[in-house]
Amino acid sequence: MKTNKGILVKNVEKTHENKWAALSADRTKVLASSANLRTLRKRMGDAKVVYTRILPVDTSFAF
Amino acid sequence: MDWKEYGYLGVLNNTGVIIYRPYVTICIQSGDKRISVDALVDSGSDGMVIHAGLAKDLGIDQSKCPPKSLSGATGVRDGFTSAVSYEVDGFRGYTIKTTAIFVPDLPVACLIGQEDFFEKFIVQFKKHNNVLRLSKIPKKNS
């Protein structure tokens, strides 16, 4: 049976693209973003977050 | 066999379609530095590739690391290697040690691939449900 178990990051915006982002622990929200990871980590402090990079939405990827 | 499930991570693209990709959260460690990142599970990657922006925060000095080129679908990138370890969320204590290639312009934070990840886990991609299933490979009987 087809059941979507994916997790949607709900508030990704154009301004987040190609930047580092701190996601909430449940990975449903971007809490903050920055071009510089160190800056972002300082801002987040000891908060329980997951760091990622936000891919541009108008680009396809092959790694 | 004990399986753990991970929902693909989705973002809405500019045409109103949600693109889901198979990421898992890992905790990368180098020395006493640890960072939790989302890693893209990439069966086409020989091994672990990390965005070079993570190196400093992991306490890795690029000037002391051997250079290495990385060839991918979109060209060749110059990078460097360093030993790291990581644990996959949900598999606490199951530490994977590997040599990662760090490249400066990787679009994602991290790729995990054949040598580091697929040799340690049985991996099921269930794209129809946007779910990834992982199970540790059982130890061989001696």
N, CA and C atoms of all chains as a GROMACS GRO file, in nm:
protein
  615
    1MET      N    1   0.084  -0.119   0.000
    1MET     CA    2   0.000   0.000   0.000
    1MET      C    3   0.088   0.125   0.000
    2LYS      N    4   0.045   0.225  -0.076
    2LYS     CA    5   0.123   0.347  -0.086
    2LYS      C    6   0.083   0.444   0.025
    3THR      N    7   0.172   0.463   0.122
    3THR     CA    8   0.147   0.555   0.233
    3THR      C    9   0.268   0.645   0.248
    4ASN      N   10   0.246   0.774   0.243
    4ASN     CA   11   0.360   0.865   0.250
    4ASN      C   12   0.408   0.880   0.394
    5LYS      N   13   0.528   0.830   0.422
    5LYS     CA   14   0.587   0.844   0.555
    5LYS      C   15   0.698   0.949   0.556
    6GLY      N   16   0.706   1.027   0.449
    6GLY     CA   17   0.808   1.131   0.440
    6GLY      C   18   0.783   1.242   0.540
    7ILE      N   19   0.889   1.315   0.570
    7ILE     CA   20   0.882   1.428   0.664
    7ILE      C   21   0.898   1.557   0.584
    8LEU      N   22   0.798   1.642   0.590
    8LEU     CA   23   0.803   1.767   0.515
    8LEU      C   24   0.862   1.878   0.600
    9VAL      N   25   0.967   1.940   0.550
    9VAL     CA   26   1.020   2.060   0.615
    9VAL      C   27   0.934   2.176   0.567
   10LYS      N   28   0.853   2.229   0.658
   10LYS     CA   29   0.739   2.312   0.614
   10LYS      C   30   0.775   2.456   0.577
   11ASN      N   31   0.879   2.510   0.633
   11ASN     CA   32   0.898   2.655   0.616
   11ASN      C   33   1.025   2.690   0.538
   12VAL      N   34   1.062   2.604   0.442
   12VAL     CA   35   1.181   2.636   0.360
   12VAL      C   36   1.147   2.753   0.268
   13GLU      N   37   1.234   2.853   0.267
   13GLU     CA   38   1.213   2.972   0.184
   13GLU      C   39   1.331   2.991   0.089
   14LYS      N   40   1.308   3.072  -0.012
   14LYS     CA   41   1.412   3.101  -0.110
   14LYS      C   42   1.541   3.151  -0.042
   15THR      N   43   1.525   3.228   0.065
   15THR     CA   44   1.641   3.286   0.134
   15THR      C   45   1.726   3.180   0.206
   16HIS      N   46   1.671   3.059   0.222
   16HIS     CA   47   1.746   2.952   0.288
   16HIS      C   48   1.836   2.875   0.191
   17GLU      N   49   1.809   2.890   0.062
   17GLU     CA   50   1.877   2.805  -0.038
   17GLU      C   51   2.028   2.824  -0.038
   18ASN      N   52   2.098   2.713  -0.056
   18ASN     CA   53   2.245   2.710  -0.061
   18ASN      C   54   2.309   2.761   0.068
   19LYS      N   55   2.235   2.752   0.177
   19LYS     CA   56   2.290   2.792   0.307
   19LYS      C   57   2.283   2.674   0.404
   20TRP      N   58   2.355   2.690   0.514
   20TRP     CA   59   2.341   2.596   0.625
   20TRP      C   60   2.211   2.628   0.699
   21ALA      N   61   2.144   2.525   0.743
   21ALA     CA   62   2.021   2.545   0.818
   21ALA      C   63   2.023   2.456   0.942
   22ALA      N   64   1.964   2.508   1.048
   22ALA     CA   65   1.943   2.427   1.169
   22ALA      C   66   1.798   2.384   1.167
   23LEU      N   67   1.776   2.252   1.161
   23LEU     CA   68   1.641   2.198   1.163
   23LEU      C   69   1.602   2.161   1.305
   24SER      N   70   1.474   2.174   1.334
   24SER     CA   71   1.424   2.125   1.464
   24SER      C   72   1.454   1.976   1.476
   25ALA      N   73   1.456   1.927   1.599
   25ALA     CA   74   1.494   1.787   1.620
   25ALA      C   75   1.403   1.691   1.544
   26ASP      N   76   1.275   1.730   1.523
   26ASP     CA   77   1.185   1.643   1.446
   26ASP      C   78   1.195   1.670   1.295
   27ARG      N   79   1.282   1.763   1.258
   27ARG     CA   80   1.316   1.797   1.119
   27ARG      C   81   1.196   1.848   1.038
   28THR      N   82   1.102   1.911   1.102
   28THR     CA   83   0.987   1.966   1.030
   28THR      C   84   0.998   2.117   1.009
   29LYS      N   85   1.096   2.182   1.073
   29LYS     CA   86   1.105   2.328   1.066
   29LYS      C   87   1.249   2.374   1.054
   30VAL      N   88   1.271   2.477   0.972
   30VAL     CA   89   1.399   2.546   0.972
   30VAL      C   90   1.394   2.648   1.086
   31LEU      N   91   1.486   2.634   1.182
   31LEU     CA   92   1.488   2.727   1.295
   31LEU      C   93   1.572   2.850   1.266
   32ALA      N   94   1.678   2.831   1.186
   32ALA     CA   95   1.766   2.943   1.149
   32ALA      C   96   1.854   2.898   1.034
   33SER      N   97   1.910   2.995   0.963
   33SER     CA   98   2.002   2.959   0.855
   33SER      C   99   2.112   3.063   0.846
   34SER      N  100   2.221   3.024   0.783
   34SER     CA  101   2.335   3.115   0.766
   34SER      C  102   2.424   3.060   0.655
   35ALA      N  103   2.494   3.149   0.588
   35ALA     CA  104   2.593   3.104   0.489
   35ALA      C  105   2.712   3.039   0.557
   36ASN      N  106   2.729   3.070   0.685
   36ASN     CA  107   2.845   3.021   0.759
   36ASN      C  108   2.800   2.927   0.872
   37LEU      N  109   2.852   2.807   0.869
   37LEU     CA  110   2.810   2.708   0.970
   37LEU      C  111   2.848   2.750   1.111
   38ARG      N  112   2.969   2.806   1.124
   38ARG     CA  113   3.015   2.843   1.258
   38ARG      C  114   2.924   2.950   1.320
   39THR      N  115   2.885   3.047   1.236
   39THR     CA  116   2.793   3.152   1.281
   39THR      C  117   2.661   3.091   1.327
   40LEU      N  118   2.612   2.997   1.247
   40LEU     CA  119   2.484   2.933   1.280
   40LEU      C  120   2.494   2.852   1.408
   41ARG      N  121   2.604   2.781   1.425
   41ARG     CA  122   2.621   2.698   1.546
   41ARG      C  123   2.631   2.786   1.671
   42LYS      N  124   2.698   2.900   1.656
   42LYS     CA  125   2.706   2.993   1.771
   42LYS      C  126   2.566   3.042   1.806
   43ARG      N  127   2.487   3.073   1.703
   43ARG     CA  128   2.352   3.124   1.727
   43ARG      C  129   2.265   3.018   1.795
   44MET      N  130   2.282   2.892   1.757
   44MET     CA  131   2.196   2.785   1.810
   44MET      C  132   2.242   2.737   1.947
   45GLY      N  133   2.369   2.762   1.982
   45GLY     CA  134   2.419   2.720   2.113
   45GLY      C  135   2.404   2.570   2.133
   46ASP      N  136   2.349   2.532   2.248
   46ASP     CA  137   2.336   2.390   2.282
   46ASP      C  138   2.201   2.331   2.241
   47ALA      N  139   2.125   2.406   2.163
   47ALA     CA  140   1.993   2.356   2.122
   47ALA      C  141   2.007   2.223   2.046
   48LYS      N  142   1.911   2.135   2.067
   48LYS     CA  143   1.914   2.004   2.000
   48LYS      C  144   1.858   2.023   1.858
   49VAL      N  145   1.949   2.038   1.764
   49VAL     CA  146   1.910   2.062   1.625
   49VAL      C  147   1.991   1.970   1.533
   50VAL      N  148   1.948   1.964   1.410
   50VAL     CA  149   2.019   1.888   1.307
   50VAL      C  150   2.061   1.988   1.199
   51TYR      N  151   2.189   1.986   1.165
   51TYR     CA  152   2.238   2.080   1.063
   51TYR      C  153   2.228   2.016   0.925
   52THR      N  154   2.190   2.098   0.829
   52THR     CA  155   2.177   2.050   0.692
   52THR      C  156   2.206   2.165   0.599
   53ARG      N  157   2.207   2.136   0.470
   53ARG     CA  158   2.215   2.242   0.370
   53ARG      C  159   2.087   2.237   0.288
   54ILE      N  160   2.033   2.355   0.262
   54ILE     CA  161   1.908   2.362   0.188
   54ILE      C  162   1.939   2.370   0.038
   55LEU      N  163   1.891   2.270  -0.034
   55LEU     CA  164   1.914   2.266  -0.178
   55LEU      C  165   1.820   2.362  -0.249
   56PRO      N  166   1.866   2.426  -0.357
   56PRO     CA  167   1.776   2.511  -0.434
   56PRO      C  168   1.662   2.430  -0.494
   57VAL      N  169   1.542   2.486  -0.488
   57VAL     CA  170   1.425   2.407  -0.528
   57VAL      C  171   1.408   2.396  -0.680
   58ASP      N  172   1.475   2.484  -0.755
   58ASP     CA  173   1.457   2.481  -0.899
   58ASP      C  174   1.570   2.406  -0.970
   59THR      N  175   1.644   2.324  -0.896
   59THR     CA  176   1.758   2.251  -0.953
   59THR      C  177   1.741   2.102  -0.924
   60SER      N  178   1.777   2.020  -1.025
   60SER     CA  179   1.779   1.875  -1.003
   60SER      C  180   1.922   1.833  -0.970
   61PHE      N  181   1.935   1.728  -0.892
   61PHE     CA  182   2.068   1.688  -0.846
   61PHE      C  183   2.102   1.544  -0.882
   62ALA      N  184   2.229   1.523  -0.918
   62ALA     CA  185   2.287   1.390  -0.932
   62ALA      C  186   2.424   1.398  -0.868
   63PHE      N  187   2.450   1.314  -0.772
   63PHE     CA  188   2.577   1.325  -0.700
   63PHE      C  189   2.678   1.223  -0.750
   64MET      N  190   1.518  -0.997   1.245
   64MET     CA  191   1.606  -0.885   1.214
   64MET      C  192   1.538  -0.754   1.258
   65ASP      N  193   1.614  -0.668   1.327
   65ASP     CA  194   1.559  -0.545   1.381
   65ASP      C  195   1.575  -0.432   1.280
   66TRP      N  196   1.462  -0.381   1.231
   66TRP     CA  197   1.465  -0.273   1.131
   66TRP      C  198   1.424  -0.141   1.197
   67LYS      N  199   1.488  -0.034   1.152
   67LYS     CA  200   1.446   0.100   1.191
   67LYS      C  201   1.407   0.176   1.065
   68GLU      N  202   1.302   0.258   1.079
   68GLU     CA  203   1.250   0.332   0.964
   68GLU      C  204   1.279   0.481   0.976
   69TYR      N  205   1.309   0.540   0.862
   69TYR     CA  206   1.338   0.684   0.856
   69TYR      C  207   1.259   0.744   0.740
   70GLY      N  208   1.177   0.844   0.769
   70GLY     CA  209   1.104   0.910   0.662
   70GLY      C  210   1.198   0.991   0.575
   71TYR      N  211   1.178   0.984   0.443
   71TYR     CA  212   1.254   1.073   0.355
   71TYR      C  213   1.224   1.217   0.396
   72LEU      N  214   1.319   1.306   0.368
   72LEU     CA  215   1.300   1.447   0.400
   72LEU      C  216   1.250   1.521   0.275
   73GLY      N  217   1.140   1.596   0.291
   73GLY     CA  218   1.079   1.661   0.175
   73GLY      C  219   1.080   1.811   0.183
   74VAL      N  220   1.098   1.874   0.068
   74VAL     CA  221   1.081   2.020   0.057
   74VAL      C  222   0.995   2.047  -0.065
   75LEU      N  223   0.916   2.154  -0.054
   75LEU     CA  224   0.828   2.194  -0.164
   75LEU      C  225   0.911   2.265  -0.270
   76ASN      N  226   0.900   2.219  -0.397
   76ASN     CA  227   0.978   2.287  -0.500
   76ASN      C  228   0.897   2.400  -0.563
   77ASN      N  229   0.955   2.466  -0.662
   77ASN     CA  230   0.892   2.586  -0.718
   77ASN      C  231   0.773   2.557  -0.807
   78THR      N  232   0.745   2.428  -0.834
   78THR     CA  233   0.627   2.395  -0.914
   78THR      C  234   0.516   2.336  -0.826
   79GLY      N  235   0.534   2.346  -0.696
   79GLY     CA  236   0.431   2.297  -0.606
   79GLY      C  237   0.440   2.149  -0.576
   80VAL      N  238   0.549   2.086  -0.620
   80VAL     CA  239   0.567   1.943  -0.594
   80VAL      C  240   0.665   1.926  -0.478
   81ILE      N  241   0.636   1.831  -0.389
   81ILE     CA  242   0.728   1.804  -0.279
   81ILE      C  243   0.832   1.701  -0.326
   82ILE      N  244   0.957   1.738  -0.315
   82ILE     CA  245   1.067   1.648  -0.350
   82ILE      C  246   1.117   1.582  -0.222
   83TYR      N  247   1.107   1.450  -0.217
   83TYR     CA  248   1.154   1.375  -0.100
   83TYR      C  249   1.287   1.308  -0.132
   84ARG      N  250   1.380   1.317  -0.039
   84ARG     CA  251   1.512   1.254  -0.057
   84ARG      C  252   1.547   1.173   0.068
   85PRO      N  253   1.627   1.064   0.049
   85PRO     CA  254   1.658   0.975   0.162
   85PRO      C  255   1.774   1.024   0.248
   86TYR      N  256   1.741   1.108   0.344
   86TYR     CA  257   1.841   1.155   0.442
   86TYR      C  258   1.823   1.077   0.573
   87VAL      N  259   1.933   1.058   0.642
   87VAL     CA  260   1.926   1.013   0.782
   87VAL      C  261   2.012   1.106   0.866
   88THR      N  262   1.974   1.123   0.990
   88THR     CA  263   2.054   1.206   1.080
   88THR      C  264   2.169   1.122   1.136
   89ILE      N  265   2.289   1.177   1.124
   89ILE     CA  266   2.406   1.110   1.181
   89ILE      C  267   2.477   1.209   1.273
   90CYS      N  268   2.553   1.155   1.366
   90CYS     CA  269   2.637   1.239   1.451
   90CYS      C  270   2.782   1.212   1.412
   91ILE      N  271   2.845   1.310   1.348
   91ILE     CA  272   2.985   1.295   1.304
   91ILE      C  273   3.076   1.335   1.419
   92GLN      N  274   3.180   1.256   1.439
   92GLN     CA  275   3.274   1.285   1.547
   92GLN      C  276   3.417   1.284   1.496
   93SER      N  277   3.494   1.380   1.544
   93SER     CA  278   3.640   1.382   1.520
   93SER      C  279   3.703   1.432   1.648
   94GLY      N  280   3.786   1.349   1.710
   94GLY     CA  281   3.838   1.385   1.842
   94GLY      C  282   3.723   1.403   1.939
   95ASP      N  283   3.720   1.519   2.008
   95ASP     CA  284   3.611   1.542   2.102
   95ASP      C  285   3.500   1.630   2.044
   96LYS      N  286   3.504   1.655   1.914
   96LYS     CA  287   3.402   1.738   1.849
   96LYS      C  288   3.295   1.650   1.786
   97ARG      N  289   3.169   1.692   1.805
   97ARG     CA  290   3.057   1.615   1.750
   97ARG      C  291   2.956   1.712   1.688
   98ILE      N  292   2.903   1.676   1.571
   98ILE     CA  293   2.800   1.757   1.506
   98ILE      C  294   2.694   1.664   1.448
   99SER      N  295   2.566   1.697   1.474
   99SER     CA  296   2.456   1.621   1.413
   99SER      C  297   2.418   1.686   1.281
  100VAL      N  298   2.421   1.608   1.175
  100VAL     CA  299   2.386   1.658   1.042
  100VAL      C  300   2.294   1.558   0.973
  101ASP      N  301   2.224   1.609   0.873
  101ASP     CA  302   2.150   1.519   0.787
  101ASP      C  303   2.241   1.471   0.675
  102ALA      N  304   2.252   1.340   0.658
  102ALA     CA  305   2.337   1.281   0.555
  102ALA      C  306   2.248   1.219   0.447
  103LEU      N  307   2.282   1.248   0.323
  103LEU     CA  308   2.209   1.188   0.212
  103LEU      C  309   2.264   1.049   0.185
  104VAL      N  310   2.177   0.949   0.186
  104VAL     CA  311   2.219   0.811   0.160
  104VAL      C  312   2.236   0.796   0.009
  105ASP      N  313   2.360   0.773  -0.034
  105ASP     CA  314   2.394   0.779  -0.176
  105ASP      C  315   2.463   0.649  -0.218
  106SER      N  316   2.387   0.559  -0.275
  106SER     CA  317   2.444   0.429  -0.314
  106SER      C  318   2.547   0.444  -0.427
  107GLY      N  319   2.548   0.558  -0.494
  107GLY     CA  320   2.645   0.580  -0.600
  107GLY      C  321   2.777   0.638  -0.552
  108SER      N  322   2.786   0.666  -0.425
  108SER     CA  323   2.910   0.722  -0.370
  108SER      C  324   2.997   0.609  -0.314
  109ASP      N  325   3.126   0.613  -0.346
  109ASP     CA  326   3.216   0.509  -0.295
  109ASP      C  327   3.226   0.513  -0.143
  110GLY      N  328   3.217   0.630  -0.087
  110GLY     CA  329   3.233   0.642   0.057
  110GLY      C  330   3.175   0.772   0.106
  111MET      N  331   3.219   0.812   0.226
  111MET     CA  332   3.164   0.931   0.289
  111MET      C  333   3.225   1.059   0.231
  112VAL      N  334   3.141   1.155   0.200
  112VAL     CA  335   3.184   1.285   0.151
  112VAL      C  336   3.120   1.391   0.241
  113ILE      N  337   3.199   1.485   0.286
  113ILE     CA  338   3.151   1.586   0.381
  113ILE      C  339   3.180   1.726   0.327
  114HIS      N  340   3.087   1.816   0.345
  114HIS     CA  341   3.108   1.956   0.308
  114HIS      C  342   3.225   2.010   0.390
  115ALA      N  343   3.319   2.075   0.322
  115ALA     CA  344   3.439   2.122   0.392
  115ALA      C  345   3.408   2.226   0.499
  116GLY      N  346   3.291   2.287   0.491
  116GLY     CA  347   3.251   2.382   0.593
  116GLY      C  348   3.237   2.319   0.731
  117LEU      N  349   3.227   2.188   0.736
  117LEU     CA  350   3.217   2.118   0.865
  117LEU      C  351   3.354   2.091   0.928
  118ALA      N  352   3.460   2.099   0.847
  118ALA     CA  353   3.592   2.056   0.896
  118ALA      C  354   3.636   2.134   1.019
  119LYS      N  355   3.629   2.268   1.010
  119LYS     CA  356   3.677   2.350   1.123
  119LYS      C  357   3.600   2.318   1.251
  120ASP      N  358   3.469   2.304   1.236
  120ASP     CA  359   3.387   2.276   1.355
  120ASP      C  360   3.411   2.136   1.410
  121LEU      N  361   3.471   2.052   1.328
  121LEU     CA  362   3.509   1.918   1.376
  121LEU      C  363   3.654   1.917   1.425
  122GLY      N  364   3.717   2.034   1.426
  122GLY     CA  365   3.855   2.043   1.475
  122GLY      C  366   3.957   1.989   1.378
  123ILE      N  367   3.922   1.983   1.250
  123ILE     CA  368   4.012   1.927   1.149
  123ILE      C  369   4.086   2.041   1.079
  124ASP      N  370   4.218   2.032   1.078
  124ASP     CA  371   4.302   2.134   1.016
  124ASP      C  372   4.334   2.088   0.873
  125GLN      N  373   4.275   2.156   0.777
  125GLN     CA  374   4.290   2.115   0.636
  125GLN      C  375   4.437   2.110   0.593
  126SER      N  376   4.519   2.202   0.649
  126SER     CA  377   4.659   2.208   0.606
  126SER      C  378   4.736   2.082   0.644
  127LYS      N  379   4.681   2.003   0.736
  127LYS     CA  380   4.750   1.881   0.779
  127LYS      C  381   4.690   1.756   0.715
  128CYS      N  382   4.594   1.776   0.623
  128CYS     CA  383   4.524   1.661   0.564
  128CYS      C  384   4.570   1.637   0.420
  129PRO      N  385   4.582   1.511   0.380
  129PRO     CA  386   4.623   1.483   0.243
  129PRO      C  387   4.516   1.525   0.142
  130PRO      N  388   4.558   1.585   0.028
  130PRO     CA  389   4.459   1.623  -0.073
  130PRO      C  390   4.405   1.502  -0.146
  131LYS      N  391   4.284   1.513  -0.195
  131LYS     CA  392   4.225   1.406  -0.276
  131LYS      C  393   4.117   1.466  -0.365
  132SER      N  394   4.113   1.417  -0.489
  132SER     CA  395   4.010   1.463  -0.582
  132SER      C  396   3.888   1.373  -0.572
  133LEU      N  397   3.774   1.433  -0.597
  133LEU     CA  398   3.648   1.359  -0.596
  133LEU      C  399   3.582   1.377  -0.731
  134SER      N  400   3.555   1.267  -0.797
  134SER     CA  401   3.490   1.272  -0.928
  134SER      C  402   3.344   1.230  -0.913
  135GLY      N  403   3.256   1.313  -0.966
  135GLY     CA  404   3.113   1.283  -0.955
  135GLY      C  405   3.043   1.302  -1.088
  136ALA      N  406   2.911   1.295  -1.083
  136ALA     CA  407   2.832   1.305  -1.205
  136ALA      C  408   2.848   1.442  -1.271
  137THR      N  409   2.884   1.541  -1.193
  137THR     CA  410   2.890   1.676  -1.248
  137THR      C  411   3.032   1.731  -1.256
  138GLY      N  412   3.134   1.645  -1.245
  138GLY     CA  413   3.270   1.692  -1.261
  138GLY      C  414   3.362   1.648  -1.149
  139VAL      N  415   3.481   1.708  -1.149
  139VAL     CA  416   3.584   1.673  -1.050
  139VAL      C  417   3.603   1.789  -0.953
  140ARG      N  418   3.611   1.755  -0.824
  140ARG     CA  419   3.633   1.857  -0.722
  140ARG      C  420   3.760   1.824  -0.645
  141ASP      N  421   3.832   1.927  -0.603
  141ASP     CA  422   3.950   1.908  -0.520
  141ASP      C  423   3.910   1.913  -0.373
  142GLY      N  424   3.959   1.816  -0.298
  142GLY     CA  425   3.926   1.813  -0.157
  142GLY      C  426   4.040   1.758  -0.075
  143PHE      N  427   4.012   1.713   0.042
  143PHE     CA  428   4.114   1.654   0.130
  143PHE      C  429   4.047   1.547   0.215
  144THR      N  430   4.130   1.461   0.274
  144THR     CA  431   4.073   1.350   0.350
  144THR      C  432   4.109   1.362   0.499
  145SER      N  433   4.022   1.306   0.579
  145SER     CA  434   4.050   1.298   0.722
  145SER      C  435   3.969   1.183   0.782
  146ALA      N  436   4.025   1.122   0.884
  146ALA     CA  437   3.953   1.015   0.955
  146ALA      C  438   3.844   1.077   1.041
  147VAL      N  439   3.726   1.019   1.035
  147VAL     CA  440   3.615   1.060   1.120
  147VAL      C  441   3.540   0.934   1.164
  148SER      N  442   3.447   0.951   1.255
  148SER     CA  443   3.356   0.841   1.286
  148SER      C  444   3.216   0.898   1.295
  149TYR      N  445   3.118   0.812   1.284
  149TYR     CA  446   2.981   0.860   1.300
  149TYR      C  447   2.889   0.750   1.349
  150GLU      N  448   2.778   0.796   1.408
  150GLU     CA  449   2.671   0.704   1.448
  150GLU      C  450   2.543   0.749   1.381
  151VAL      N  451   2.465   0.653   1.334
  151VAL     CA  452   2.336   0.683   1.273
  151VAL      C  453   2.232   0.694   1.384
  152ASP      N  454   2.147   0.795   1.375
  152ASP     CA  455   2.040   0.814   1.473
  152ASP      C  456   1.960   0.684   1.487
  153GLY      N  457   1.944   0.639   1.608
  153GLY     CA  458   1.871   0.515   1.632
  153GLY      C  459   1.962   0.394   1.649
  154PHE      N  460   2.092   0.410   1.620
  154PHE     CA  461   2.188   0.300   1.636
  154PHE      C  462   2.302   0.346   1.728
  155ARG      N  463   2.263   0.391   1.845
  155ARG     CA  464   2.360   0.443   1.942
  155ARG      C  465   2.461   0.334   1.978
  156GLY      N  466   2.588   0.372   1.978
  156GLY     CA  467   2.694   0.277   2.013
  156GLY      C  468   2.747   0.199   1.895
  157TYR      N  469   2.681   0.208   1.781
  157TYR     CA  470   2.726   0.137   1.660
  157TYR      C  471   2.807   0.239   1.579
  158THR      N  472   2.934   0.251   1.614
  158THR     CA  473   3.018   0.357   1.558
  158THR      C  474   3.086   0.310   1.430
  159ILE      N  475   3.074   0.393   1.328
  159ILE     CA  476   3.136   0.363   1.199
  159ILE      C  477   3.260   0.451   1.185
  160LYS      N  478   3.375   0.389   1.165
  160LYS     CA  479   3.498   0.464   1.145
  160LYS      C  480   3.532   0.461   0.996
  161THR      N  481   3.569   0.577   0.944
  161THR     CA  482   3.598   0.584   0.801
  161THR      C  483   3.690   0.701   0.771
  162THR      N  484   3.740   0.703   0.649
  162THR     CA  485   3.814   0.820   0.601
  162THR      C  486   3.722   0.893   0.504
  163ALA      N  487   3.689   1.016   0.539
  163ALA     CA  488   3.596   1.094   0.457
  163ALA      C  489   3.673   1.190   0.367
  164ILE      N  490   3.612   1.220   0.252
  164ILE     CA  491   3.665   1.325   0.165
  164ILE      C  492   3.585   1.451   0.194
  165PHE      N  493   3.656   1.559   0.221
  165PHE     CA  494   3.594   1.690   0.244
  165PHE      C  495   3.608   1.773   0.117
  166VAL      N  496   3.497   1.825   0.067
  166VAL     CA  497   3.501   1.911  -0.052
  166VAL      C  498   3.425   2.041  -0.021
  167PRO      N  499   3.473   2.153  -0.077
  167PRO     CA  500   3.418   2.282  -0.036
  167PRO      C  501   3.281   2.315  -0.093
  168ASP      N  502   3.245   2.262  -0.207
  168ASP     CA  503   3.121   2.309  -0.270
  168ASP      C  504   3.016   2.198  -0.283
  169LEU      N  505   3.017   2.108  -0.188
  169LEU     CA  506   2.916   2.002  -0.188
  169LEU      C  507   2.777   2.064  -0.161
  170PRO      N  508   2.677   2.032  -0.243
  170PRO     CA  509   2.546   2.095  -0.221
  170PRO      C  510   2.479   2.053  -0.090
  171VAL      N  511   2.512   1.933  -0.041
  171VAL     CA  512   2.453   1.884   0.084
  171VAL      C  513   2.559   1.884   0.193
  172ALA      N  514   2.518   1.863   0.317
  172ALA     CA  515   2.614   1.861   0.427
  172ALA      C  516   2.704   1.739   0.419
  173CYS      N  517   2.646   1.626   0.376
  173CYS     CA  518   2.720   1.500   0.385
  173CYS      C  519   2.655   1.394   0.297
  174LEU      N  520   2.740   1.312   0.234
  174LEU     CA  521   2.692   1.192   0.164
  174LEU      C  522   2.748   1.072   0.238
  175ILE      N  523   2.667   0.969   0.254
  175ILE     CA  524   2.720   0.843   0.307
  175ILE      C  525   2.700   0.736   0.200
  176GLY      N  526   2.805   0.656   0.179
  176GLY     CA  527   2.806   0.568   0.062
  176GLY      C  528   2.848   0.424   0.090
  177GLN      N  529   2.907   0.364  -0.011
  177GLN     CA  530   2.928   0.219  -0.010
  177GLN      C  531   3.021   0.171   0.102
  178GLU      N  532   3.143   0.226   0.110
  178GLU     CA  533   3.242   0.169   0.203
  178GLU      C  534   3.207   0.192   0.349
  179ASP      N  535   3.152   0.309   0.377
  179ASP     CA  536   3.125   0.340   0.518
  179ASP      C  537   2.987   0.290   0.562
  180PHE      N  538   2.887   0.309   0.478
  180PHE     CA  539   2.748   0.288   0.521
  180PHE      C  540   2.689   0.155   0.473
  181PHE      N  541   2.697   0.131   0.343
  181PHE     CA  542   2.630   0.012   0.289
  181PHE      C  543   2.698  -0.118   0.330
  182GLU      N  544   2.825  -0.109   0.372
  182GLU     CA  545   2.891  -0.230   0.424
  182GLU      C  546   2.851  -0.259   0.568
  183LYS      N  547   2.786  -0.162   0.632
  183LYS     CA  548   2.748  -0.179   0.774
  183LYS      C  549   2.598  -0.201   0.794
  184PHE      N  550   2.520  -0.162   0.694
  184PHE     CA  551   2.374  -0.172   0.708
  184PHE      C  552   2.310  -0.242   0.588
  185ILE      N  553   2.205  -0.314   0.614
  185ILE     CA  554   2.115  -0.357   0.507
  185ILE      C  555   2.021  -0.239   0.485
  186VAL      N  556   2.010  -0.195   0.362
  186VAL     CA  557   1.939  -0.072   0.332
  186VAL      C  558   1.824  -0.100   0.236
  187GLN      N  559   1.706  -0.059   0.276
  187GLN     CA  560   1.590  -0.072   0.187
  187GLN      C  561   1.536   0.067   0.156
  188PHE      N  562   1.536   0.102   0.028
  188PHE     CA  563   1.475   0.227  -0.016
  188PHE      C  564   1.330   0.196  -0.055
  189LYS      N  565   1.236   0.255   0.014
  189LYS     CA  566   1.095   0.234  -0.021
  189LYS      C  567   1.038   0.367  -0.066
  190LYS      N  568   1.072   0.402  -0.189
  190LYS     CA  569   1.035   0.532  -0.242
  190LYS      C  570   0.883   0.550  -0.248
  191HIS      N  571   0.809   0.441  -0.272
  191HIS     CA  572   0.664   0.454  -0.283
  191HIS      C  573   0.601   0.503  -0.152
  192ASN      N  574   0.673   0.478  -0.039
  192ASN     CA  575   0.625   0.528   0.091
  192ASN      C  576   0.714   0.640   0.146
  193ASN      N  577   0.817   0.678   0.069
  193ASN     CA  578   0.916   0.777   0.116
  193ASN      C  579   0.975   0.737   0.250
  194VAL      N  580   1.015   0.613   0.257
  194VAL     CA  581   1.075   0.565   0.381
  194VAL      C  582   1.198   0.480   0.351
  195LEU      N  583   1.298   0.498   0.436
  195LEU     CA  584   1.423   0.422   0.428
  195LEU      C  585   1.425   0.327   0.548
  196ARG      N  586   1.460   0.202   0.525
  196ARG     CA  587   1.466   0.106   0.635
  196ARG      C  588   1.610   0.058   0.651
  197LEU      N  589   1.657   0.054   0.774
  197LEU     CA  590   1.795   0.013   0.802
  197LEU      C  591   1.798  -0.099   0.905
  198SER      N  592   1.890  -0.190   0.882
  198SER     CA  593   1.916  -0.294   0.981
  198SER      C  594   2.065  -0.322   0.982
  199LYS      N  595   2.118  -0.343   1.100
  199LYS     CA  596   2.261  -0.376   1.108
  199LYS      C  597   2.287  -0.510   1.040
  200ILE      N  598   2.398  -0.520   0.970
  200ILE     CA  599   2.435  -0.648   0.911
  200ILE      C  600   2.481  -0.740   1.024
  201PRO      N  601   2.420  -0.858   1.033
  201PRO     CA  602   2.457  -0.948   1.143
  201PRO      C  603   2.605  -0.987   1.136
  202LYS      N  604   2.664  -1.003   1.253
  202LYS     CA  605   2.804  -1.048   1.257
  202LYS      C  606   2.812  -1.191   1.206
  203LYS      N  607   2.923  -1.219   1.133
  203LYS     CA  608   2.942  -1.355   1.081
  203LYS      C  609   2.972  -1.450   1.196
  204ASN      N  610   2.920  -1.573   1.184
  204ASN     CA  611   2.956  -1.675   1.282
  204ASN      C  612   3.098  -1.723   1.253
  205SER      N  613   3.180  -1.734   1.355
  205SER     CA  614   3.318  -1.780   1.331
  205SER      C  615   3.328  -1.931   1.346
   0.00000   0.00000   0.00000
